[in-house]
Amino acid sequence: MLVTSRSFEEYEAFFALAPRDLAGGVLDCSSGASGFAAVANARGGRVTAVDPAYAMGTEQLLAEVRTSLDRGGAILADHEDRFVWTWYGSRERRDQLRRDALTAFMADLRTHPAGYVAGALPRLPFTDDVFDLALCSHLLFTWSDVLDEDWHESAVTELLRVAREVRVFPLVVQGSGDAVPFLPALMDRFRELGHRVDVVDVPYEFQRGATRMLTIRRTE
């Protein structure tokens, strides 16, 4: 897994976020070194970030981020034909968004450490129904070549335990952009439980064809 520093602007596009989506309690899982919580909370939001990397010390965390930047660059290089730069405009703008996000994250981690909770799917350290919305960026389905179908089902179940709505982006395998073979069956199982399950277009594309998010609304 990578410890990345994605920006608030990227999250807005990944999850088609509107101001009303940030009016309640929001969980960012797993957030890595994202600047999303820092920016959202500075604007009056109530975002909690969770990631296993928060169990590290600050220096080790920064080292993991730098390692992840190198690994992410290698993925881009190995699958260059699978990425487009339309949303970012240029590689330089993407890199600047990531640098700014890391700066915002580190400052907020130091000043508001309680907002950054060490934890990992599929067992989160929160009580039931504590969030209105859970966002999961570049973990579920992205790493489906490493994490199997049973793990994904447990992870989604856990997110629905702590939040009334779950949004997941993207829905393709990292690097290759391949479809996730078990995604349709997994969606059907959650529909059979009575949840509302949809795949929604979003205003973002970086991996070719990765333009949709999964939304699940829990049965009340």
N, C-alpha and C positions, 0 to 999 in steps of 0.2 A: 504494500500500500504506500501511497505517497502522502507527505504532509505539505499540502499546497497552500498558497496565499491568494485565493481568489477574492475579487472585489465585490463591493455592494452592487455596482452596476452590472456585473456579470450575474449575480444572483437575481436581480430584477428581471433580467432576460431569461435565465434558465427556467425560472418558475412563474413567468408572466405575472409578477407581483404588482398589485395595486396598493395604494395607501391603506385601504380597508383591511388588507391581508395582514398588516402589521399592527392593527389596532388591539389585538389580543396577545396572549402569551405565545411566543414562537420558540421552537426548538430547532437549532441548527446541528444536524447530526450526520456525519462526523465532520466537524468544521475545520480541523487542521489549523492553519495560521490565517484563516480567512479574515478579512476586514469587515465582513457583513455585520456581525453583532456590534462592533464598535461604532460603525456609522449609523446603523438603525437605532441604537440606544441613544446616541447623541441627538437624534431627531425625535426622541420621545417614545421609542419603541420599548418592548419588553422581551428581548431576545436572550435566550440562554444557549451557550455554545457547549457542546460535549464532544470529547475526543480522547482516546487513550493516551495520546501524546502529552496531554496536560499533566500526567503523572511524572513527567521528566522535569528536570531543572531547566531554567531559562536557556542556559548555554547549550545544553544537549538538544533542546527543542530547536534552537536556531541552527544547530549543526544538521539536524534531520531535515529542516526546510531546505538548506543549501544542497544536501544530498538529493532531495526530491526534485529540485530544480534541474540538476544534472540528469537524473533519470527521466524526467519529463521531456527534457531536450532530446534525449536519445530516442524516446518513443516517437517524437515528431520527426526526427531524422530517418528512422526506420520505416515510417509510414507516411512520408511527406505527401504522397498523392492522395491520401485519405483526409486531408485537411484543407479548409478554405479560409480566407482571411477577410471575407466581406464584412462581417460584423465588427471586427477589430479595426479594419482599415489598413493596418500594417503590423508587422511583428513588433515594431518599436512601441506602438500604443499598447499592445498586449503586455509587453514587458513592463511598461510604466504603470499600468493598472496593478500588476502583481507587486511591484515594489511599493507603491502607495498603500496597497492593502496590507502588506507585511508591516509597514511602519505604523499604520492605524491599529493593527492587531497587537503589536508589542506594547504600544503606549497604553492601550486599554487593558491588556492583561496585567500590567503593573499597577494601574490605578483602580481597576475593578475586578480583582482576581476571583471574587465570588461568582461572577458571571461565566466563568470557564471551569467546567466540571469534568474531571477525569472519569471516563466511562466508555464502554464499547457495546455495540450490538453483538449478540441478540439479548443482552441483559443490561438494561439501563438503570442508573441509580436514582429513579424518580418514582413518585407515587402515581397511582392511576389518575388519568384524566386531568393532568396538571397543565397541559398546553392546548391551545386552540388549533395550532398548526405545527406540523413537523416537516422540515425541509431536509432532504438527503441528496447531496450533490456528489456525483462521481465516486460512489461506493457501491450501492446496490446496482446490480446488472453490469455496471462498468467492469467489475472484477469477477464476472460470472465464469471466467476461465480459471479462477482460483477458488472462489467460494461457491458451493454447490446449491442445488435447488432447495434442499432441506434448510440450509442456513438462511437462504433468502426468505423462505416462508416464515421461519422463526423471527427474522429481523423485522419483516413487515408487521407481523402479529404484535411484536413488542412496540413498534412505533404507534400502532393503533391503540395499544393499551394506554399510552401516555398522552396521545393527542387525538382530537376528533377528526382531523383531516391530515393526510400524508401526501406530500408531493415528492416525486423522485425524478431526477434528471442526471444523465441521459439514459436511454434505453438500449444502448449498443455496447459492445465489448470495446474496452480501451485499445487504442492503437489501430486495430484492424477495422473497427466500425461494423463488425459482423452482428447479425441479429442474435438475440438471446433465445436459444431453442425452447427453454421452459417457460418463457414469459407468458404466452397465451394460456397455458394450463394453470399457471399460478393465478392469473387474473380471474379465470373461471372459478377457481376454488374460493376466492374472496367474494365473488358475486354470489356463490351458493350460500355463503354465510350471511347474505343479506346486505352486504356493503355496496355502496355505489362506486363502481370502478370505471374510469375513463382514461383514454389517451388523448392528450390535448396538444395542439400545435403551440409552439412558443416562438418569440421573435429573436431566435439565436441559432446560429449554426457555426460550428468550428470543425468537428468531425463531419465528414460528408454524410448527409442523411440523418444526423442526430438532431432533429428539430422538434422532438415531442417529449413531453413529460407524462408520467403516470400520476393520476390523482385517485385517491381512495378516501371516501367519506365513511366513517364508522357507523354501523348500525347503533342507534340510540336505545 
